[in-house]
Amino acid sequence: MSYLPPVLQGILLLLVLTAAVYDMRFRRIPNWLVLAGLILGFAMNGFLYEWAGLKSAALGMGLAFLIYLPLYMLRGMGAGDVKLMAAVGSLAGPANWLGIFILTGILGGAVAVLMLLTKGRFGQTFWNVGYILWEIAHFRAPYSKREDLDVQSPKAVTLPHGVMIAVGVVVFLVAAGIFAPR
């Protein structure tokens, strides 16, 4: 975890909290928001750290795309989630983004399990994971034969990932504030 100046923390919070509200309400994350986050990520990192800051913003954005784009291509998440995490990466840099990604995954996974248990879909989802891995191992798109595995399908059980990204960022920033060396 590397130091994230308060101005970047504030922009990051504003970005993810706004995205969470949009994702909860409309189940989408607007392009204008993620574009503003990307521009501010590069501009602020460039202003604060010059070329090293621009490199950090580019690496953070690139790492997010590298990890999230395959999930989008498998229709496991929406394009807005990919773009939001790229904007988060441009603001936070690659090391901090990795921490945010891990926290988002853990917290999102826990919420997803609770949601599936309450809907009585845990067993089916467990079977679906095996099916998805089988199809990927055979270089086939899992959603091509099973509509419920396409995040864009009304039959799919979905979780607004923008909300989980916001929760992951908030937990990361709180942890960074608590565990930061003084």
PyMOL commands that set and color helices and strands:
alter all, ss='L'
color gray80, all
select helices_A, chain A and resi 6-26+31-73+79-119+122-137+142-144+147-149+161-179
alter helices_A, ss='H'
color red, helices_A
deselect
rebuild
show_as cartoon
